[in-house]
């Protein structure tokens, strides 16, 4: 028998009888810690420190009978205080379209996955250094996924709050700098540049516009914009001291 205990928010992911207690199991011969931990429903992206009989162990450590394993969650990231720090980029899985648009609203480079097979999505995240966001544990278990997050929340605005908190995104946010539809950066545009794409009442009453360099979409402050400003304000109000 091997004993395993999951700590902190990892208890969100494991079967009820195992929560908040040491649990005995018989591991497959030559099973690694990665294999043993993931067999209980916890993708390796969620795991921080692991102790085997009190000693730090890597995920390739071979599980031995009689061992006591303690698994701790990956810690929330500390926000980077340097203003020139590179903002993280994301790959959101196909079911997280609302979250992808919200991250773009905050200015984060966020691709939305299509229904490609898991190994291609994992490779895309890995090649681009993107953090994979998913509610599909099998996808997050893929070895090529170096950084990821199993998104716990089910409602879009709560998902955004969860991701901002976990990755400490407040200081690197650049709200309203990226196209919600296609992810390309926005730039300021003169009225004459975009006149042919504006409804007449908007052309008559608005002076400030931003233009997407990717899909050509034009944005201006309107009622939808005000709702989005409220979303941004609510997220940014949580910035830690
Ligand atoms: Zn666009």
py3Dmol code that shows the C-alpha trace and the ligand (Angstrom):
import py3Dmol

protein = """\
ATOM      1  CA  UNK A   1       0.000   0.000   0.000  1.00  0.00           C
ATOM      2  CA  UNK A   2       1.046   3.559  -0.664  1.00  0.00           C
ATOM      3  CA  UNK A   3      -0.518   6.460   1.218  1.00  0.00           C
ATOM      4  CA  UNK A   4      -1.392   9.665  -0.624  1.00  0.00           C
ATOM      5  CA  UNK A   5      -2.802  12.924   0.670  1.00  0.00           C
ATOM      6  CA  UNK A   6      -3.827  15.923  -1.419  1.00  0.00           C
ATOM      7  CA  UNK A   7      -3.671  19.405   0.103  1.00  0.00           C
ATOM      8  CA  UNK A   8      -5.480  22.710  -0.357  1.00  0.00           C
ATOM      9  CA  UNK A   9      -7.449  23.348  -3.523  1.00  0.00           C
ATOM     10  CA  UNK A  10      -6.430  19.958  -4.962  1.00  0.00           C
ATOM     11  CA  UNK A  11      -9.284  18.622  -2.855  1.00  0.00           C
ATOM     12  CA  UNK A  12     -11.596  20.252  -5.447  1.00  0.00           C
ATOM     13  CA  UNK A  13     -10.489  17.634  -7.950  1.00  0.00           C
ATOM     14  CA  UNK A  14     -10.343  14.288  -6.180  1.00  0.00           C
ATOM     15  CA  UNK A  15     -13.119  11.783  -5.375  1.00  0.00           C
ATOM     16  CA  UNK A  16     -15.074  12.530  -2.188  1.00  0.00           C
ATOM     17  CA  UNK A  17     -13.786   9.630  -0.022  1.00  0.00           C
ATOM     18  CA  UNK A  18     -10.207  10.878  -0.487  1.00  0.00           C
ATOM     19  CA  UNK A  19     -10.731  14.526   0.383  1.00  0.00           C
ATOM     20  CA  UNK A  20      -8.656  15.982   3.257  1.00  0.00           C
ATOM     21  CA  UNK A  21      -7.224  12.648   4.402  1.00  0.00           C
ATOM     22  CA  UNK A  22      -4.466  10.168   3.662  1.00  0.00           C
ATOM     23  CA  UNK A  23      -5.731   7.473   1.341  1.00  0.00           C
ATOM     24  CA  UNK A  24      -4.194   4.041   0.795  1.00  0.00           C
ATOM     25  CA  UNK A  25      -3.840   2.700  -2.736  1.00  0.00           C
ATOM     26  CA  UNK A  26      -1.951   0.035  -4.589  1.00  0.00           C
ATOM     27  CA  UNK A  27       0.070   1.621  -7.402  1.00  0.00           C
ATOM     28  CA  UNK A  28       0.862  -0.092 -10.678  1.00  0.00           C
ATOM     29  CA  UNK A  29       4.373  -1.460 -10.903  1.00  0.00           C
ATOM     30  CA  UNK A  30       6.892   1.217 -11.974  1.00  0.00           C
ATOM     31  CA  UNK A  31       4.195   3.911 -11.789  1.00  0.00           C
ATOM     32  CA  UNK A  32       5.587   7.428 -11.558  1.00  0.00           C
ATOM     33  CA  UNK A  33       4.186  10.111  -9.272  1.00  0.00           C
ATOM     34  CA  UNK A  34       2.714  11.821 -12.364  1.00  0.00           C
ATOM     35  CA  UNK A  35       0.813   8.662 -13.234  1.00  0.00           C
ATOM     36  CA  UNK A  36      -0.348   8.005  -9.660  1.00  0.00           C
ATOM     37  CA  UNK A  37      -1.489  11.603  -9.047  1.00  0.00           C
ATOM     38  CA  UNK A  38      -3.262  11.921 -12.395  1.00  0.00           C
ATOM     39  CA  UNK A  39      -5.057   8.604 -11.842  1.00  0.00           C
ATOM     40  CA  UNK A  40      -6.947  10.389  -9.031  1.00  0.00           C
ATOM     41  CA  UNK A  41      -8.096  13.132 -11.414  1.00  0.00           C
ATOM     42  CA  UNK A  42      -5.435  15.752 -10.688  1.00  0.00           C
ATOM     43  CA  UNK A  43      -3.593  16.936 -13.841  1.00  0.00           C
ATOM     44  CA  UNK A  44       0.137  17.629 -13.348  1.00  0.00           C
ATOM     45  CA  UNK A  45      -0.480  21.320 -14.167  1.00  0.00           C
ATOM     46  CA  UNK A  46      -2.242  21.668 -10.776  1.00  0.00           C
ATOM     47  CA  UNK A  47       0.606  20.232  -8.718  1.00  0.00           C
ATOM     48  CA  UNK A  48       3.292  22.201  -6.879  1.00  0.00           C
ATOM     49  CA  UNK A  49       5.544  20.457  -4.323  1.00  0.00           C
ATOM     50  CA  UNK A  50       5.365  16.740  -3.785  1.00  0.00           C
ATOM     51  CA  UNK A  51       6.896  15.000  -0.777  1.00  0.00           C
ATOM     52  CA  UNK A  52       7.598  11.258  -0.705  1.00  0.00           C
ATOM     53  CA  UNK A  53       8.322  10.122   2.870  1.00  0.00           C
ATOM     54  CA  UNK A  54       9.064  13.752   3.699  1.00  0.00           C
ATOM     55  CA  UNK A  55      11.573  14.338   0.883  1.00  0.00           C
ATOM     56  CA  UNK A  56      11.005  16.538  -2.178  1.00  0.00           C
ATOM     57  CA  UNK A  57      10.166  14.339  -5.166  1.00  0.00           C
ATOM     58  CA  UNK A  58       9.796  15.101  -8.865  1.00  0.00           C
ATOM     59  CA  UNK A  59       6.877  13.830 -10.919  1.00  0.00           C
ATOM     60  CA  UNK A  60       9.090  11.164 -12.503  1.00  0.00           C
ATOM     61  CA  UNK A  61       9.800   9.643  -9.084  1.00  0.00           C
ATOM     62  CA  UNK A  62       8.845   5.930  -9.041  1.00  0.00           C
ATOM     63  CA  UNK A  63       6.171   5.229  -6.433  1.00  0.00           C
ATOM     64  CA  UNK A  64       7.209   2.565  -3.914  1.00  0.00           C
ATOM     65  CA  UNK A  65       4.935   0.446  -1.706  1.00  0.00           C
ATOM     66  CA  UNK A  66       4.840   1.725   1.871  1.00  0.00           C
ATOM     67  CA  UNK A  67       5.642   5.288   0.828  1.00  0.00           C
ATOM     68  CA  UNK A  68       3.654   8.275   2.164  1.00  0.00           C
ATOM     69  CA  UNK A  69       3.048  10.904  -0.500  1.00  0.00           C
ATOM     70  CA  UNK A  70       1.943  14.483   0.158  1.00  0.00           C
ATOM     71  CA  UNK A  71       0.773  16.511  -2.851  1.00  0.00           C
ATOM     72  CA  UNK A  72       0.523  20.316  -2.638  1.00  0.00           C
ATOM     73  CA  UNK A  73      -1.187  22.632  -5.126  1.00  0.00           C
ATOM     74  CA  UNK A  74       0.708  24.881  -7.536  1.00  0.00           C
ATOM     75  CA  UNK A  75       0.822  28.212  -5.743  1.00  0.00           C
ATOM     76  CA  UNK A  76      -0.919  31.240  -7.140  1.00  0.00           C
ATOM     77  CA  UNK A  77       1.633  33.333  -8.979  1.00  0.00           C
ATOM     78  CA  UNK A  78       2.951  36.462  -7.346  1.00  0.00           C
ATOM     79  CA  UNK A  79       2.097  39.477  -9.490  1.00  0.00           C
ATOM     80  CA  UNK A  80       5.143  40.817 -11.290  1.00  0.00           C
ATOM     81  CA  UNK A  81       5.700  44.404 -10.206  1.00  0.00           C
ATOM     82  CA  UNK A  82       7.977  45.337 -13.116  1.00  0.00           C
ATOM     83  CA  UNK A  83       5.977  47.365 -15.604  1.00  0.00           C
ATOM     84  CA  UNK A  84       8.042  45.955 -18.504  1.00  0.00           C
ATOM     85  CA  UNK A  85       7.421  42.338 -17.455  1.00  0.00           C
ATOM     86  CA  UNK A  86       6.105  40.297 -20.343  1.00  0.00           C
ATOM     87  CA  UNK A  87       2.412  39.555 -19.909  1.00  0.00           C
ATOM     88  CA  UNK A  88       1.543  35.857 -20.014  1.00  0.00           C
ATOM     89  CA  UNK A  89      -0.255  34.504 -23.083  1.00  0.00           C
ATOM     90  CA  UNK A  90      -3.027  31.908 -22.991  1.00  0.00           C
ATOM     91  CA  UNK A  91      -4.629  29.153 -24.996  1.00  0.00           C
ATOM     92  CA  UNK A  92      -8.238  28.644 -23.904  1.00  0.00           C
ATOM     93  CA  UNK A  93      -9.882  25.389 -24.834  1.00  0.00           C
ATOM     94  CA  UNK A  94     -12.840  25.444 -27.199  1.00  0.00           C
ATOM     95  CA  UNK A  95     -15.416  25.398 -24.384  1.00  0.00           C
ATOM     96  CA  UNK A  96     -14.047  28.575 -22.791  1.00  0.00           C
ATOM     97  CA  UNK A  97     -14.925  31.106 -25.499  1.00  0.00           C
ATOM     98  CA  UNK A  98     -16.435  33.552 -22.984  1.00  0.00           C
ATOM     99  CA  UNK A  99     -13.319  33.450 -20.816  1.00  0.00           C
ATOM    100  CA  UNK A 100     -11.078  33.967 -23.873  1.00  0.00           C
ATOM    101  CA  UNK A 101     -12.985  37.159 -24.778  1.00  0.00           C
ATOM    102  CA  UNK A 102     -12.757  38.411 -21.198  1.00  0.00           C
ATOM    103  CA  UNK A 103      -8.973  37.866 -21.114  1.00  0.00           C
ATOM    104  CA  UNK A 104      -8.687  39.770 -24.406  1.00  0.00           C
ATOM    105  CA  UNK A 105     -10.770  42.534 -22.822  1.00  0.00           C
ATOM    106  CA  UNK A 106      -8.001  42.833 -20.188  1.00  0.00           C
ATOM    107  CA  UNK A 107      -5.425  42.901 -22.994  1.00  0.00           C
ATOM    108  CA  UNK A 108      -4.034  39.366 -22.719  1.00  0.00           C
ATOM    109  CA  UNK A 109      -2.993  37.521 -25.870  1.00  0.00           C
ATOM    110  CA  UNK A 110      -5.490  34.626 -25.782  1.00  0.00           C
ATOM    111  CA  UNK A 111      -6.053  32.093 -28.532  1.00  0.00           C
ATOM    112  CA  UNK A 112      -9.246  30.074 -28.555  1.00  0.00           C
ATOM    113  CA  UNK A 113      -8.621  26.421 -29.374  1.00  0.00           C
ATOM    114  CA  UNK A 114     -10.605  24.640 -32.045  1.00  0.00           C
ATOM    115  CA  UNK A 115     -11.591  20.979 -31.800  1.00  0.00           C
ATOM    116  CA  UNK A 116      -8.121  19.735 -32.767  1.00  0.00           C
ATOM    117  CA  UNK A 117      -6.904  16.553 -31.046  1.00  0.00           C
ATOM    118  CA  UNK A 118      -5.351  17.012 -27.585  1.00  0.00           C
ATOM    119  CA  UNK A 119      -1.775  16.354 -28.698  1.00  0.00           C
ATOM    120  CA  UNK A 120      -1.956  19.200 -31.253  1.00  0.00           C
ATOM    121  CA  UNK A 121      -3.402  21.647 -28.694  1.00  0.00           C
ATOM    122  CA  UNK A 122      -0.763  20.638 -26.145  1.00  0.00           C
ATOM    123  CA  UNK A 123       1.964  21.186 -28.769  1.00  0.00           C
ATOM    124  CA  UNK A 124       0.533  24.598 -29.706  1.00  0.00           C
ATOM    125  CA  UNK A 125       0.572  25.742 -26.071  1.00  0.00           C
ATOM    126  CA  UNK A 126       4.080  24.372 -25.580  1.00  0.00           C
ATOM    127  CA  UNK A 127       5.566  25.846 -28.788  1.00  0.00           C
ATOM    128  CA  UNK A 128       4.129  29.322 -28.072  1.00  0.00           C
ATOM    129  CA  UNK A 129       4.810  29.278 -24.312  1.00  0.00           C
ATOM    130  CA  UNK A 130       1.084  29.714 -23.681  1.00  0.00           C
ATOM    131  CA  UNK A 131      -0.723  28.811 -20.468  1.00  0.00           C
ATOM    132  CA  UNK A 132      -3.438  26.288 -21.279  1.00  0.00           C
ATOM    133  CA  UNK A 133      -6.817  26.977 -19.660  1.00  0.00           C
ATOM    134  CA  UNK A 134      -9.263  24.104 -19.714  1.00  0.00           C
ATOM    135  CA  UNK A 135     -12.010  22.222 -17.956  1.00  0.00           C
ATOM    136  CA  UNK A 136     -10.821  19.043 -19.689  1.00  0.00           C
ATOM    137  CA  UNK A 137      -8.506  17.178 -17.325  1.00  0.00           C
ATOM    138  CA  UNK A 138      -7.337  14.724 -19.978  1.00  0.00           C
ATOM    139  CA  UNK A 139      -6.043  17.626 -22.071  1.00  0.00           C
ATOM    140  CA  UNK A 140      -4.169  19.100 -19.091  1.00  0.00           C
ATOM    141  CA  UNK A 141      -2.588  15.722 -18.301  1.00  0.00           C
ATOM    142  CA  UNK A 142      -0.755  15.790 -21.639  1.00  0.00           C
ATOM    143  CA  UNK A 143       3.011  15.772 -21.064  1.00  0.00           C
ATOM    144  CA  UNK A 144       3.642  18.684 -23.407  1.00  0.00           C
ATOM    145  CA  UNK A 145       1.453  21.007 -21.345  1.00  0.00           C
ATOM    146  CA  UNK A 146       4.050  22.783 -19.204  1.00  0.00           C
ATOM    147  CA  UNK A 147       1.743  25.418 -17.701  1.00  0.00           C
ATOM    148  CA  UNK A 148      -1.989  25.258 -17.350  1.00  0.00           C
ATOM    149  CA  UNK A 149      -4.962  25.632 -15.090  1.00  0.00           C
ATOM    150  CA  UNK A 150      -8.017  23.481 -14.597  1.00  0.00           C
ATOM    151  CA  UNK A 151     -10.622  26.258 -14.444  1.00  0.00           C
ATOM    152  CA  UNK A 152     -12.894  25.526 -11.486  1.00  0.00           C
ATOM    153  CA  UNK A 153     -15.575  28.190 -11.953  1.00  0.00           C
ATOM    154  CA  UNK A 154     -18.386  27.605 -14.436  1.00  0.00           C
ATOM    155  CA  UNK A 155     -19.628  31.185 -15.006  1.00  0.00           C
ATOM    156  CA  UNK A 156     -17.562  33.382 -17.305  1.00  0.00           C
ATOM    157  CA  UNK A 157     -16.976  36.320 -14.943  1.00  0.00           C
ATOM    158  CA  UNK A 158     -16.053  33.979 -12.091  1.00  0.00           C
ATOM    159  CA  UNK A 159     -13.667  32.142 -14.424  1.00  0.00           C
ATOM    160  CA  UNK A 160     -11.989  35.449 -15.249  1.00  0.00           C
ATOM    161  CA  UNK A 161     -11.683  36.317 -11.549  1.00  0.00           C
ATOM    162  CA  UNK A 162     -10.178  32.882 -10.838  1.00  0.00           C
ATOM    163  CA  UNK A 163      -7.588  33.153 -13.623  1.00  0.00           C
ATOM    164  CA  UNK A 164      -6.627  36.755 -12.736  1.00  0.00           C
ATOM    165  CA  UNK A 165      -6.135  35.766  -9.082  1.00  0.00           C
ATOM    166  CA  UNK A 166      -4.260  32.558  -9.790  1.00  0.00           C
ATOM    167  CA  UNK A 167      -1.817  34.112 -12.263  1.00  0.00           C
ATOM    168  CA  UNK A 168      -1.639  37.523 -10.563  1.00  0.00           C
ATOM    169  CA  UNK A 169      -2.627  39.391 -13.723  1.00  0.00           C
ATOM    170  CA  UNK A 170      -3.597  42.805 -12.356  1.00  0.00           C
ATOM    171  CA  UNK A 171      -0.435  44.710 -13.148  1.00  0.00           C
ATOM    172  CA  UNK A 172       0.101  43.316 -16.621  1.00  0.00           C
ATOM    173  CA  UNK A 173      -3.501  43.971 -17.704  1.00  0.00           C
ATOM    174  CA  UNK A 174      -3.988  46.533 -20.508  1.00  0.00           C
ATOM    175  CA  UNK A 175      -7.775  46.801 -20.727  1.00  0.00           C
ATOM    176  CA  UNK A 176      -9.336  47.691 -24.092  1.00  0.00           C
ATOM    177  CA  UNK A 177      -6.109  47.164 -26.037  1.00  0.00           C
ATOM    178  CA  UNK A 178      -7.026  43.970 -27.898  1.00  0.00           C
ATOM    179  CA  UNK A 179      -9.824  42.863 -30.230  1.00  0.00           C
ATOM    180  CA  UNK A 180     -12.393  40.698 -28.432  1.00  0.00           C
ATOM    181  CA  UNK A 181     -13.261  38.891 -31.654  1.00  0.00           C
ATOM    182  CA  UNK A 182      -9.868  38.048 -33.158  1.00  0.00           C
ATOM    183  CA  UNK A 183      -7.233  38.777 -30.451  1.00  0.00           C
ATOM    184  CA  UNK A 184      -5.246  41.291 -32.571  1.00  0.00           C
ATOM    185  CA  UNK A 185      -4.059  44.552 -30.953  1.00  0.00           C
ATOM    186  CA  UNK A 186      -6.253  47.656 -31.307  1.00  0.00           C
ATOM    187  CA  UNK A 187      -5.057  51.134 -32.270  1.00  0.00           C
ATOM    188  CA  UNK A 188      -6.639  54.565 -32.080  1.00  0.00           C
ATOM    189  CA  UNK A 189      -8.373  55.580 -35.317  1.00  0.00           C
ATOM    190  CA  UNK A 190      -9.613  58.898 -36.730  1.00  0.00           C
ATOM    191  CA  UNK A 191     -13.289  59.267 -37.579  1.00  0.00           C
ATOM    192  CA  UNK A 192     -12.469  59.646 -41.294  1.00  0.00           C
ATOM    193  CA  UNK A 193     -10.658  56.286 -41.306  1.00  0.00           C
ATOM    194  CA  UNK A 194     -13.651  54.342 -40.024  1.00  0.00           C
ATOM    195  CA  UNK A 195     -16.588  56.458 -41.203  1.00  0.00           C
ATOM    196  CA  UNK A 196     -17.813  53.891 -43.716  1.00  0.00           C
ATOM    197  CA  UNK A 197     -18.085  51.268 -40.951  1.00  0.00           C
ATOM    198  CA  UNK A 198     -20.109  53.340 -38.475  1.00  0.00           C
ATOM    199  CA  UNK A 199     -23.867  53.503 -37.947  1.00  0.00           C
ATOM    200  CA  UNK A 200     -24.988  57.113 -38.705  1.00  0.00           C
ATOM    201  CA  UNK A 201     -25.909  57.957 -35.093  1.00  0.00           C
ATOM    202  CA  UNK A 202     -22.490  56.781 -33.885  1.00  0.00           C
ATOM    203  CA  UNK A 203     -20.686  58.736 -36.606  1.00  0.00           C
ATOM    204  CA  UNK A 204     -22.614  61.854 -35.579  1.00  0.00           C
ATOM    205  CA  UNK A 205     -22.056  61.597 -31.824  1.00  0.00           C
ATOM    206  CA  UNK A 206     -18.771  59.806 -31.157  1.00  0.00           C
ATOM    207  CA  UNK A 207     -15.252  61.115 -31.553  1.00  0.00           C
ATOM    208  CA  UNK A 208     -13.003  58.352 -30.160  1.00  0.00           C
ATOM    209  CA  UNK A 209     -12.571  55.041 -31.961  1.00  0.00           C
ATOM    210  CA  UNK A 210     -10.238  52.094 -31.890  1.00  0.00           C
ATOM    211  CA  UNK A 211      -9.614  49.887 -34.879  1.00  0.00           C
ATOM    212  CA  UNK A 212      -8.562  46.240 -34.977  1.00  0.00           C
ATOM    213  CA  UNK A 213      -5.520  45.697 -37.154  1.00  0.00           C
ATOM    214  CA  UNK A 214      -6.574  42.064 -37.640  1.00  0.00           C
ATOM    215  CA  UNK A 215     -10.248  41.895 -38.567  1.00  0.00           C
ATOM    216  CA  UNK A 216     -10.987  45.606 -39.147  1.00  0.00           C
ATOM    217  CA  UNK A 217     -13.634  45.798 -36.423  1.00  0.00           C
ATOM    218  CA  UNK A 218     -14.232  49.287 -35.014  1.00  0.00           C
ATOM    219  CA  UNK A 219     -14.860  49.889 -31.307  1.00  0.00           C
ATOM    220  CA  UNK A 220     -16.313  52.987 -29.652  1.00  0.00           C
ATOM    221  CA  UNK A 221     -17.623  53.784 -26.169  1.00  0.00           C
ATOM    222  CA  UNK A 222     -21.293  52.786 -26.077  1.00  0.00           C
ATOM    223  CA  UNK A 223     -23.693  50.949 -23.809  1.00  0.00           C
ATOM    224  CA  UNK A 224     -21.959  47.567 -24.312  1.00  0.00           C
ATOM    225  CA  UNK A 225     -18.642  49.295 -23.610  1.00  0.00           C
ATOM    226  CA  UNK A 226     -19.986  50.613 -20.299  1.00  0.00           C
ATOM    227  CA  UNK A 227     -20.913  47.076 -19.225  1.00  0.00           C
ATOM    228  CA  UNK A 228     -17.412  45.910 -20.107  1.00  0.00           C
ATOM    229  CA  UNK A 229     -15.887  48.813 -18.161  1.00  0.00           C
ATOM    230  CA  UNK A 230     -17.831  47.596 -15.120  1.00  0.00           C
ATOM    231  CA  UNK A 231     -16.371  44.084 -15.573  1.00  0.00           C
ATOM    232  CA  UNK A 232     -12.852  45.505 -15.821  1.00  0.00           C
ATOM    233  CA  UNK A 233     -13.356  47.794 -12.819  1.00  0.00           C
ATOM    234  CA  UNK A 234     -14.630  44.917 -10.687  1.00  0.00           C
ATOM    235  CA  UNK A 235     -11.591  42.771 -11.528  1.00  0.00           C
ATOM    236  CA  UNK A 236      -9.030  45.554 -11.159  1.00  0.00           C
ATOM    237  CA  UNK A 237     -10.486  46.613  -7.786  1.00  0.00           C
ATOM    238  CA  UNK A 238      -9.017  43.396  -6.332  1.00  0.00           C
ATOM    239  CA  UNK A 239      -5.383  44.295  -7.019  1.00  0.00           C
ATOM    240  CA  UNK A 240      -3.391  43.309  -3.922  1.00  0.00           C
ATOM    241  CA  UNK A 241      -1.392  45.994  -2.086  1.00  0.00           C
TER     242      UNK A 241
END
"""
ligand_1 = """\
1
ZN
Zn -10.200 41.876 -34.664
"""
view = py3Dmol.view(width=600, height=400)
view.addModel(protein, "pdb")
view.setStyle({"model": 0}, {"cartoon": {"style": "trace"}})
view.addModel(ligand_1, "xyz")
view.setStyle({"model": 1}, {"stick": {}})
view.zoomTo()
view.show()
